[in-house]
């Protein structure tokens, strides 16, 4: 018995009946030899961590556009916090931590530069709209590895595609990610907004604090414990009081931070940057990277331009816009 088979034996013995056993995966789109050491979900986690799209998350906006301070969250640190929260929940529920981690690490690979402002801009440009969770699935299925995709298991791809509202993953591990994502972004956005001087801790309504707690750590703990205690028979949810307090906190954050003129003052420039780059590459697909030119030929110019822009970091998009559209002094290197 190899190490992978021993790990899968342990999964059978200790995991919940609702857990997704790695030996029961629906498999990959392309057949691949088994690893003697890692289960299929462990391999998927490693594929995600080592891909280029994962590395680019470190320079993609979470909430505050291209933040200068060292301690603001980026899309990468958000992803790591989602993974930590999701694994905590999965372990408590005796679910498959490797599958949970693989989905968590891959859930935002398709997110645009400039956060949700970039997503809205691409959504307005693409004939069928743009949704980052669908783009994340497209990244792992088609775009990564020079157009070969990562060839992940069905369960990981399904969890990535279904991590946001309106959809439900086929596995309980995948359904955890939606909540872990909410818990992570709500609490670290509060932390960043306080650091930026947009709100103060004392501004959060007291009735919300009374239920969830008066610090980031206490709020995260309250939400996680509520999920663990109320998730059963394949369903994942919080209890009524905590869920109502979370919803109230979400509404407060939208009003105080996500729509705050001071916090979002630079975002009004984002649509122009995205629209200009999109129009340029639709007109000039020959100037796309080689792998994207193949996408243009197979899926159309708009899709190729969208894929290329969605994969950019904030600073790459700004630098590219500057090189393409801002006049340079004679002799300036481009």
FISEVO-363710 format. One record per atom (N, C-alpha, C): residue in one letter; x, y, z. Coordinates in steps of 0.02 Angstrom, whole numbers, plus 50000, padded with zeros to 5 digits. Layout:
// FISEVO-363710
aXYZ
...
***
This chain:
// FISEVO-363710
x500424994050000
x500005000050000
x500445006250000
x500355010649950
x500755016849946
x500475022049995
x500835027550002
x500635032750049
x499945035550032
x499825036749967
x499165039349947
x498605034549967
x498695028149956
x498185023249974
x498075022950049
x498615023750087
x498545023950160
x498155030150182
x498295035850150
x497915041950166
x497185041050149
x497035037850094
x496345036750075
x495995031750121
x496375027050148
x496085022550199
x495895026450261
x496335031050281
x496195035150340
x495585039550328
x495515042250267
x494925046250250
x494285042150260
x494295036050237
x493695031750244
x493515030650317
x494015030350360
x493905028650430
x493695034550473
x493945040550457
x493845046050504
x493385051550478
x493275052050413
x492885057650387
x492135056250393
x491755061750394
x491025061450398
x490725057950338
x490135054950346
x489785052050287
x489635057250234
x489645063750253
x489505069150205
x490145071750172
x490715069150191
x491345071350162
x491445068350093
x491815071950051
x491985069449984
x492655065749989
x492625059149984
x493235055149987
x493625055949921
x494275056749927
x494675057849867
x494655051849820
x494575045849848
x494555039949805
x493905039549764
x493405043549782
x492765043549747
x492695049549699
x493235053049686
x493185058849642
x492895056849574
x492535061549544
x492285060449476
x492845061049424
x493425062949447
x494015062849404
x494145069249367
x494625068849321
x494855074649283
x494605074149211
x494615079749176
x494405079749107
x494885075649064
x495525075749082
x496025071649047
x496325066749096
x496385060549077
x496655055349121
x497365057149142
x497525055749205
x498205057149231
x498385051549279
x499015049549278
x499245044249322
x499195046549395
x499025041949439
x498975043549510
x499665044849540
x499685049249590
x500305050449628
x500355045349684
x500945042849697
x501025037949751
x500965041149820
x501065047649824
x501075050949889
x500445055049902
x500225058949852
x499675063649862
x499015060949834
x498475062549869
x497815061049843
x497645065849786
x497125064549746
x496945069149692
x496825076249716
x496515077149775
x496375083849799
x497005087349824
x497475083549852
x498115086549871
x498485088949809
x498465085049756
x498795087049694
x498475093449666
x497815093849670
x497475099849645
x497675106049684
x497715105249750
x497945110949792
x498625113249769
x499085108549757
x499765110349736
x499775113449667
x499355110949622
x499315113849554
x499115121249558
x498625122749601
x498385129649609
x498945134049638
x499265131749691
x499775135749723
x500355137449676
x500515132949631
x501095133949587
x500915137349521
x500285139049510
x500095142049445
x500225149649446
x500295152449387
x500455159649380
x499885163949405
x499265161949394
x498695166049414
x498675166849490
x498885161749527
x498905162249600
x499415167449621
x499995167549590
x500515172349609
x500305179449594
x499915180449541
x499705187249523
x499205190149573
x498895186049613
x498405188549661
x498715193449711
x499375193049720
x499695197349770
x499675204749749
x499555206149685
x499525213049662
x498835214749633
x498315211349658
x497635212949638
x497255215749698
x496855220949685
x496485224349737
x495985219749772
x495945220449838
x495395217349875
x494835222449883
x494945227649923
x494455233049930
x494765239849913
x495345241249942
x495665247749931
x496125247249871
x496035251649822
x496365251249758
x497125251949766
x497485246749744
x498215246749745
x498495250049808
x498335247349867
x498535250649929
x499295251049937
x499525256749963
x500235257849973
x500485254850038
x500055254550089
x500275251950153
x500415244450151
x500895242150191
x501085235150190
x500565230550221
x500095233150259
x499655228850298
x498945228350271
x498805231650216
x498145230950185
x498105224250149
x497495221450148
x497405215150113
x497435216150038
x497695210950005
x497645210349932
x497225204249918
x497115202849854
x496715196949836
x497065190549859
x497735190649864
x498095184749887
x498005183649961
x498095188850001
x498015187750074
x497285186150090
x496815189050053
x496115187150062
x496035179650050
x496325177149996
x496265170049980
x496555165650035
x497105167650064
x497405163750117
x496965163750180
x496645169450194
x496195169750252
x495575165450240
x495325165350179
x494765161050163
x494955153750173
x495555151950151
x495785145050158
x495845142950231
x496105147450273
x496185145850344
x495515144850377
x495035149250363
x494375148850393
x494015142450369
x494075141150304
x493735135350276
x494025128850305
x494675128450313
x494975122450341
x494765121450414
x494705126750451
x494475126250520
x493775123150523
x493325125550480
x492645122950478
x492645115750455
x493035114250402
x493055107450375
x493305102450427
x493815104350464
x494075099650514
x493565098350568
x493225103550590
x492725102650643
x492145098250620
x491975098650556
x491425094650529
x491665087950501
x492305086550508
x492615080350482
x492495079550407
x492605085050372
x492565084950299
x493275084450270
x493325084350205
x493975083450173
x494335090150169
x494845090950211
x495205097250213
x495595098750150
x495845093550116
x496225094550055
x495795097349999
x495195094549992
x494725097249942
x494525104349961
x494385105550024
x494185112150047
x494735117250032
x495355115450046
x495915120050035
x496015121349960
x495965116249919
x496065117149847
x495545121949819
x494915121249839
x494395125849815
x494515132949840
x494685133449904
x494795140049934
x495365143749899
x495915140349885
x496485143549854
x496355145449782
x495885141949749
x495735143349680
x495135147749668
x494775149549721
x494115152549710
x494135159449677
x494675163149684
x494715169849655
x495245170549601
x495465165149571
x495995165549520
x495785169749460
x495135170149447
x494905173949390
x494705181149405
x494845183349467
x494635190149484
x495045195249445
x494715200749430
x494995206049388
x495485210449427
x495875214549392
x496225219949426
x495715225049452
x495895228849502
x495465234149530
x494845231449564
x494855225249587
x494315222449626
x493655222249589
x493115223649625
x492445223149595
x492315228849545
x492695234249550
x492625239549499
x492845236949432
x493385233049431
x493615230049368
x493115224849343
x492825221049389
x492325216049370
x491715219349339
x491475224749369
x490895228249341
x491045230949271
x491665233449262
x491845236249197
x491835230749143
x492125225049157
x492125219549108
x491425216749098
x491025216749151
x490335214349145
x489945218649095
x490095225149094
x489745229749049
x489995229048977
x490595226348969
x490895225948902
x490755219348867
x490705213948905
x490625207348875
x489895206148857
x489745203748797
x489055202448776
x488665198048824
x488995192848851
x488655188448898
x488785190248971
x489085195948982
x489245197949050
x489895194749074
x490115196749133
x490725194049163
x490605192949237
x490775186949260
x490725185149331
x491375181849352
x491665184349406
x492335182149422
x492365174749440
x491825171949468
x491845164849486
x491845160449423
x491495162649371
x491525158949308
x492215159649276
x492505165549283
x493175166649255
x493695162549294
x493595161649359
x494055157549398
x494045150349372
x493445147849357
x493385141149328
x493715140949260
x493625146249221
x493935146449154
x494695146449159
x494965149749209
x495685149949218
x495965142949228
x495645139049273
x495925132449287
x495755127349233
x495225128449196
x495015123749145
x495335125049077
x495475131449063
x495685133248995
x496315137548990
x496375142549033
x496875147649022
x497565146149051
x497585143149109
x498225141849141
x498645136849100
x499295136749117
x499745131849086
x499755132749010
x499795139048988
x499845140748917
x499275137848876
x498675138148904
x498085136048868
x497885128748879
x498275125148919
x498115118148933
x497655117348993
x497615122449035
x497235121849097
x497615117649148
x497355117349209
x497675113649263
x497435106449269
x496895104749232
x496625097949233
x496465095749305
x496075099849339
x495885098449408
x495305093449410
x495185090649468
x494615086049477
x493955089849471
x493435086149456
x492775089049449
x492565092749512
x492685089849571
x492445092849633
x492775099549647
x493415100249631
x493755106649642
x493485111849593
x493415109949530
x493165114649480
x492455116849496
x492045112149519
x491355113749538
x491345118549598
x491765117349647
x491785121849706
x492005128849688
x492485129449642
x492715135949620
x492165139649583
x491815136249539
x491285139349500
x490685141349543
x490565137749597
x489955138749636
x490085141949704
x490625145949710
x490795148449776
x490405154749795
x490005157449751
x489645163549767
x488895162349765
x488515167549776
x487795166849784
x487445164349720
x486875161249730
x486475159049674
x486645152149648
x487165149049675
x487365142349654
x487545138249715
x487515131749708
x487705127349764
x488165121949739
x488735121349770
x489215116149751
x488945109249766
x489185104249730
x488935097449740
x489215094349804
x489775096849829
x490065094149891
x489955098949949
x489955096150009
x489885100350068
x490515104650076
x491085102050055
x491705105850057
x491655112150014
x491365111249955
x491265117049911
x490785122049940
x490275119649975
x489775124250004
x490065128150063
x490565125450096
x490905129050150
x491235135350124
x491515135050063
x491915140650038
x491515147050034
x490885146450014
x490465152450009
x490455156250076
x490365152550130
x490325155650196
x491015158050219
x491525153950206
x492205155950226
x492395162450191
x492205163150128
x492335169150090
x491995175150122
x491355174350141
x490985179750172
x491295181750239
x491445176750280
x491735178150346
x492405181850339
x492815179550292
x493475182550283
x493425189750260
x493055190950205
x493065197750177
x492715202650222
x492175200550256
x491825205250299
x492275207750355
x492635203150386
x493035205050443
x493695208350425
x494025206150371
x494635209650354
x494495216350320
x493915217050289
x493745223650261
x493615228750317
x493315226450372
x493235230850430
x493925232950455
x494375228250462
x495045229550486
x495405234550441
x495365233650376
x495695238150329
x495365245050329
x494705245250335
x494355251650335
x494525255650397
x494615252350453
x494835255750514
x495545258350505
x495975254150477
x496675256250465
x496705262250418
x496245262550369
x496245268050321
x495905274250347
x495595273850406
x495255279650434
x494565280850404
x494305275850369
x493645276550339
x493095275850391
x493185271150437
x492725270150494
x493135269250557
x492795269250614
x493095267550678
x492725261350705
x493065257550746
x492745251750776
x492105253650811
x492105259450842
x491515261750880
x490925263650835
x491055264250769
x490515265950722
x490055260050707
x490295253950717
x489895248050702
x489305247950750
x488695247150724
x488095247350767
x488145242550826
x487925244950885
x488025241050946
x487615234650947
x487045234550914
x486645228450914
x487005222850875
x487405224750825
x487805219850788
x488375217350831
x488705221950865
x489265220150910
x489025215550965
x488425216750991
x488165212651046
x488105205251026
x487965203950963
x487885197050940
x488545194150916
x488925197950877
x489515195150843
x490155196050883
x490205201250923
x490825202550960
x491125209150942
x491565211550986
x491835218350979
x492545218450950
x492805212850927
x493455212750893
x493415208150832
x493895208950787
x493905204650728
x493935197350747
x494365195650794
x494445188750815
x493795185850843
x493455189750886
x492825187350915
x492285186550863
x492255191250815
x491745190650763
x491855184450720
x492475183350701
x492635177450660
x492455171050699
x492635170850763
x492495164950803
x491745163750809
x491365169150821
x490635168450827
x490335165550763
x490545168050706
x490275165650643
x490465158450628
x491095156750641
x491325149950628
x490955144950674
x490915146650738
x490565142150785
x489835141250765
x489515146650744
x488825146150723
x488755141550663
x489195142050615
x489175137650557
x489275130350576
x489765129150619
x489915122250639
x489315119150676
x489005123050719
x488445120350759
x487805119450719
x487745123050663
x487115122850626
x487165119450558
x487755116850542
x487845113350479
x487785105850489
x487305102850457
x487185095750464
x486805093150404
x486845086550395
x486485083250340
x486635086350272
x487255088550264
x487465091250200
x487325098650191
x486965101750237
x486805108950233
x487315112950273
x487455119050249
x487935123450283
x487585130150295
x487525132150358
x487175138350373
x487345140650444
x487195147050458
x487255149850525
x486575149550559
x486575150350625
x485935150850660
x485625157650646
x484975158350661
x484595164250642
x484865170750668
x485065171050732
x485295177250762
x485955179550731
x486415174850724
x487075176550696
x487005178450622
x486585174850586
x486485176450516
x486175183350508
x485685185050550
x485375191650546
x485875197050562
x486315195850612
x486825200750629
x487335201450573
x487505195850541
x487965196150484
x487655200350428
x487025199150413
x486685202950360
x486675210450376
x486555212050439
x486545219050460
x487245222150453
x487755218250470
x488445220650464
x488625221650390
x488395217150348
x488515217750276
x488195224250249
x487595225550270
x487245231650249
x487615237850273
x487855237650336
x488235243250363
x488875244450322
x489235238950305
x489855239650268
x489745242450198
x489195240450167
x489045243350101
x488945250850106
x488575252850156
x488425259950164
x489035263950185
x489425261150231
x489975264950262
x490635264350224
x490745258650190
x491405257450159
x491355256250084
x490965251250063
x490975249149993
x490695254549946
x490265258949972
x490005264449931
x490265271249956
x490775271149998
x491045277250027
x491445281149975
x491265287449966
x491585291549915
x492335292349927
x492535292949990
x493245293850006
x493625287449991
x493355281750014
x493705275350004
x493735273349931
x493235275449892
x493185273149823
x493325278749772
x493655284049794
x493715289849751
x494105288449687
x494565283649688
x494955282149628
x494605277249581
x494085273949606
x493765268749566
x493395271449504
x493215277749505
x492855280549447
x493305280749386
x493965280049396
x494425280049339
x494505273049308
x494285267949344
x494385261049323
x494035259449257
x493385261149248
x493055259249186
x493425261849124
x493685267949127
x494035270649068
x494655266449052
x495025264449103
x495625260349091
x495435253649060
x494945250349090
x494735243749066
x494445244248995
x494015249248984
x493695250048918
x494215251548864
x494715255548881
x495225257248832
x495645251248813
x495845247348863
x496245241348849
x495835236248810
x495205235448828
x494765230648794
x494685232548721
x494535238748708
x494445241048638
x495085240148598
x495655241548629
x496295241048594
x496425233848572
x496325229048618
x496485222148601
x495955218748558
x495345221348559
x494855218848511
x495055221148441
x495315227248435
x495535229748370
x496195226648348
x496615224948397
x497295222448381
x497435215848416
x497075210548399
x497195204148431
x497895201348418
x498215203648364
x498885201348349
x499395203848400
x499215208748440
x499665211348491
x499555208148560
x499095203348563
x499015199448624
x499585194548631
x499725192048692
x500205186648700
x500005180648657
x500475176548639
x500355171048593
x499795166448615
x499775164748679
x499255160248704
x498565163448697
x498535170148705
x497905173648699
x497695174448626
x498175174648581
x498005174848510
x497645168448489
x497845162848519
x497495156548505
x496785156848531
x496685159848590
x496005160748617
x495595165048570
x495905170348543
x495555174848498
x495305171148436
x495715166748409
x495525162948350
x494975157948365
x494985155048425
x494515149748441
x493865152448473
x493925157348517
x493355159748556
x493135166948539
x493515170248496
x493335176948477
x493765182348509
x493795188148476
x494225193548500
x494015196248568
x493345196948578
x493115199648642
x493315195148700
x493235188648690
x493405184048744
x494155184148759
x494555184548707
x495275184848718
x495475191148754
x495195196848734
x495345203148768
x495125202848840
x494535199948852
x494275199348920
x494735194848962
x494935189148936
x495375184548973
x496035187948991
x496315191548943
x496955194848954
x496905200149009
x496395204349003
x496305209849052
x496145207049121
x495705202049124
x495515199249189
x496115196349226
x496615194049189
x497205191049221
x497715196149244
x497625202449226
x498125207449243
x498115209349317
x498685211249343
x498715214449408
x498545221849400
x498395225149456
x498245232349453
x498805236249419
x499405235249442
x499955239449418
x500135237749345
x500045231349325
x500185229649256
x499675233149210
x499045233149230
x498535236349190
x498665243949184
x498865247149238
x499015254249237
x499635255649193
x500155251649201
x500765252549161
x500625251449087
x500215246349072
x500055244949002
x499645250648972
x499155253049010
x498755258748986
x499215264748972
x499665266049017
x500125271649009
x500555270848946
x500815264848936
x501235263648877
x500845264348812
x500215262248813
x499815262348752
x499525269148736
x499345273048788
x498935278948776
x499215285548801
x499735285448842
x500015291648868
x500655293348830
x500685299248799
x501275301148761
x501905301348806
x502455299048779
x503085298948815
x503555304148785
x504005306648826
x504525311148800
x504975307148752
x505235310548702
x505655307148652
x506255303948687
x506365297548670
x506925293948699
x506755290148762
x506145290948788
x505935287248848
x505855279848831
x506165275248869
x506075268048856
x505345266048866
x505095261648824
x504405259248828
x504425251848847
***
